[in-house]
Amino acid sequence: MNPLIAEFLGTALLVLLGDGVVANVILNKTKGQNSGLIVIAFGWAMAVFVAVFCVAAYSGAHINPAVTIALAVAGKFPWASVPGYVAAQMLGGMFGAFLMWFMYRKHFENTDCPDTKLAVFCTGPAIRSLPGNLASEVIATFVLVFAVLHMVSPKVSLGAMDALPVGLLVLGIGVSLGGTTGYAMSPARDLAPRIMHAILPIPGKRDSDWGYSWVPVIGSLVGAVLAAAFYLNPLH
């Protein structure tokens, strides 16, 4: 499989399953309604596991622009390949969000709360305080990427590692650090589905909260670069 197709497919699987578990928990009249944060955290962990397992052999399964950039900063991935990977990841995230909406469209129709509909697609803060929200995203992404850099093969990618450890890593971050902003840790997981929320014909939806949208993007990128820089620090 072409690496860019693999990144598209892997990120689509990630968002389909990850946003899918959120839809299952918070939309009306689903089988999993009100099953709680632990189910969401576990579902996202399994989404990462499935995505990495399926495409690691072809692209390294970055499935996250922040991871791709961090690997490039750490010298484990060529900078020339970064734009193509990021584009494939963003498009994959949009497609995965579309598939999730298509599957749950009747449940969106049966859900009245516009905030709930938005929350299926993208993250939002439990307490809105942009500096604190930004710090939360930086810290969560730092933990993700710093751990990933220690799991990764010294060659170029995540391909040499098993899929399960990174899934468990995301589960740990979710249950420990997910209570403030929802731990986006990736523009492809947050911005790409947010764009789909804006353009899909969802009845009764609200705006896509563009005033907050920069927080998970900037926070994840800053956290990833800081993790790479700390990883490269000779004192480490």
C-alpha positions in Angstrom: 0.0 0.0 0.0 1.2 3.5 -0.8 2.2 5.3 2.4 0.0 8.2 1.8 -3.0 6.0 1.2 -2.1 4.1 4.3 -2.1 7.4 6.3 -5.4 8.4 4.8 -6.9 5.0 5.6 -5.4 4.8 9.1 -6.6 8.2 10.1 -10.1 7.5 8.7 -10.3 4.4 10.8 -9.1 6.3 13.8 -11.7 9.0 13.5 -14.5 6.7 12.5 -14.0 4.5 15.5 -13.1 7.3 17.9 -15.8 9.7 17.0 -18.1 6.7 16.7 -17.7 5.7 20.4 -18.5 9.3 21.4 -21.6 9.2 19.2 -22.6 5.9 20.8 -22.2 7.3 24.3 -23.8 10.8 24.0 -26.3 10.8 21.2 -30.0 9.9 21.9 -31.4 6.4 21.4 -28.1 4.6 20.8 -27.3 1.2 22.4 -24.5 2.8 24.4 -26.1 6.0 25.5 -24.8 7.4 28.9 -22.1 4.7 29.2 -19.5 7.3 30.3 -16.0 8.6 29.9 -14.3 5.2 30.6 -16.1 3.8 27.5 -15.1 6.8 25.4 -11.4 6.5 26.6 -11.4 2.8 25.9 -13.0 3.3 22.5 -10.4 5.8 21.5 -7.6 3.5 22.7 -9.0 0.7 20.5 -9.4 3.1 17.6 -5.7 3.9 17.8 -4.9 0.1 18.2 -6.9 -0.8 15.0 -5.5 2.1 13.0 -1.9 1.4 13.9 -2.3 -2.4 13.4 -3.8 -1.9 9.9 -1.3 0.5 8.4 1.9 0.4 10.4 3.6 -1.8 7.9 2.9 0.6 5.1 3.4 4.1 6.4 4.6 3.7 10.0 1.0 4.6 11.2 1.7 8.2 12.3 -2.0 9.0 11.8 -1.4 12.3 13.5 0.2 15.5 12.1 1.8 16.2 15.5 3.4 12.7 15.5 4.7 13.2 12.0 6.2 16.6 12.8 7.7 15.3 16.1 9.4 12.4 14.2 10.8 14.8 11.7 12.1 17.1 14.5 13.7 14.0 16.1 15.4 13.0 12.9 13.3 9.8 12.5 11.3 10.9 9.4 12.3 13.0 6.4 10.9 16.6 6.3 10.2 16.3 2.6 7.6 13.7 3.3 5.8 15.7 6.0 3.4 17.8 3.8 2.1 14.7 2.1 1.6 12.8 5.3 -0.2 15.7 7.0 -2.5 16.2 4.0 -3.4 12.5 3.9 -4.1 12.5 7.6 -6.4 15.6 7.4 -8.3 14.2 4.5 -8.5 10.8 6.3 -9.9 12.5 9.4 -12.5 14.3 7.3 -13.6 11.0 5.6 -13.7 9.1 8.9 -16.0 11.9 10.4 -18.2 11.7 7.3 -18.6 7.9 7.7 -19.4 8.3 11.4 -22.1 10.9 10.7 -23.5 8.7 7.9 -23.8 5.8 10.3 -25.3 7.8 13.2 -27.3 10.3 11.1 -30.7 9.2 12.5 -29.4 9.6 16.0 -28.2 13.1 15.2 -31.7 13.8 14.1 -33.1 12.4 17.4 -30.7 14.5 19.5 -31.9 18.1 20.3 -28.8 19.5 22.0 -26.5 21.4 19.5 -23.6 21.2 21.9 -23.9 17.4 22.0 -23.8 17.2 18.2 -20.7 19.2 18.1 -19.0 17.2 20.8 -19.3 14.0 18.7 -17.0 15.5 16.1 -14.5 17.5 18.1 -13.2 18.4 21.6 -14.2 21.2 23.9 -13.2 22.3 27.3 -15.1 21.3 30.5 -14.2 24.7 31.9 -13.4 27.3 29.2 -10.2 29.0 30.0 -8.1 29.3 26.8 -4.6 29.5 28.5 -5.4 26.5 30.7 -7.0 24.6 27.9 -4.0 25.2 25.7 -1.7 24.0 28.5 -3.8 20.8 28.9 -3.4 20.0 25.2 0.3 20.7 25.3 0.8 18.4 28.4 -1.3 15.6 27.0 0.4 15.7 23.6 3.8 15.9 25.2 3.1 12.7 27.1 1.8 11.0 23.9 4.7 12.0 21.7 7.5 11.5 24.3 6.2 8.0 24.9 5.9 7.3 21.2 9.4 8.4 20.5 10.6 5.8 23.0 8.5 3.1 21.4 9.5 3.9 17.8 12.1 2.1 15.7 15.3 4.0 15.2 14.6 3.9 11.4 11.8 6.2 10.5 8.4 5.3 12.0 6.1 3.5 14.3 6.1 0.4 12.2 8.5 -1.7 14.3 6.4 -1.5 17.4 3.3 -3.6 18.2 0.0 -1.7 18.0 -1.1 -2.5 21.5 1.3 -0.3 23.5 0.3 2.9 21.8 -3.4 2.0 22.3 -2.7 1.5 26.0 -0.8 4.8 26.0 -3.9 6.6 24.7 -6.1 4.8 27.2 -3.9 6.0 30.0 -3.9 9.6 28.8 -7.6 9.5 28.3 -8.5 8.3 31.8 -5.8 10.5 33.5 -5.7 13.7 31.4 -8.9 13.7 29.4 -11.1 15.5 31.9 -10.2 19.0 31.0 -10.3 19.3 27.2 -11.0 15.8 25.9 -7.3 15.2 24.9 -7.4 15.9 21.2 -3.6 15.7 20.7 -4.0 15.8 16.9 -5.3 18.3 14.3 -6.5 15.3 12.2 -8.6 14.1 15.1 -10.0 17.6 16.0 -9.8 20.1 13.2 -10.7 17.7 10.4 -13.9 16.4 12.0 -14.7 20.0 13.0 -14.6 21.0 9.4 -17.0 18.2 8.6 -19.4 19.3 11.3 -19.4 22.7 9.6 -20.3 21.4 6.2 -22.5 18.4 6.8 -26.3 18.8 6.7 -26.8 18.1 10.4 -30.3 19.3 11.5 -30.3 21.7 14.5 -26.5 22.0 14.8 -24.7 25.0 16.2 -21.6 26.8 15.0 -18.4 24.8 15.0 -16.8 26.8 17.8 -14.0 28.2 15.6 -13.0 30.5 18.5 -11.7 27.4 20.3 -10.5 25.4 17.3 -7.0 26.7 17.4 -6.4 25.4 20.9 -6.1 21.6 20.1 -4.2 22.4 16.9 -1.5 24.7 18.5 -1.5 22.8 21.7 -0.8 19.4 20.0 1.9 20.9 17.7 3.6 22.7 20.6 3.5 19.6 22.8 4.8 17.4 20.1 7.8 19.7 19.3 8.6 20.1 23.0 8.6 16.3 23.4 10.9 15.9 20.4 13.2 18.6 21.7 13.3 16.9 25.2 13.9 13.5 23.6 16.9 14.9 21.7 18.4 16.7 24.8 21.7 15.1 25.6 20.9 15.5 29.3 17.9 13.1 28.8 
